Amino acid sequence: MFLIDCPHCGPRAQAEFVFERPVETIFSVDTPTAELVEKLYTRTNPRGVSAELWRHARGCRAWLRIDRHTVTHVIIAVALWNPAP
């Protein structure tokens, strides 16, 4: 188990959070179907740092962008989710 430093609540156990999805799998509603299928089902799963969307489900319920290394699970950065480009 590891700690996630929530911007609202401070360091909390990972068990309070829910992994939602990699940020790269979030698309706008007008994305063509062929592009969605290609990006969702044929994407690579490389080792290294991944930008992920998490939710503080058992805390403040904030949506967070967490940059995490997929092999070591070391968290590099935590920020409130801001979907605006």
TADAGI-V349052 format. One record per backbone hydrogen bond with DSSP energy under -1.0 kcal/mol. NH is the residue of the N-H (numbers start at 0). CO is the residue of the C=O. Records with the same first field share a line. If there is no record, write none. Layout:
NH->CO + CO
This chain:
3->11
5->3 + 9
9->5
11->3
13->1
15->12
16->13
17->54
19->52
20->52
22->50
24->21
25->22
30->27
35->31
36->32
37->33
38->34
39->35
40->36
41->37
49->67
51->65
52->20
53->63
54->17
55->61
56->54
57->15
58->55
60->55
63->53
64->78
65->51
66->76
67->49
68->73
69->47
72->68
75->66
76->66
78->64
80->62
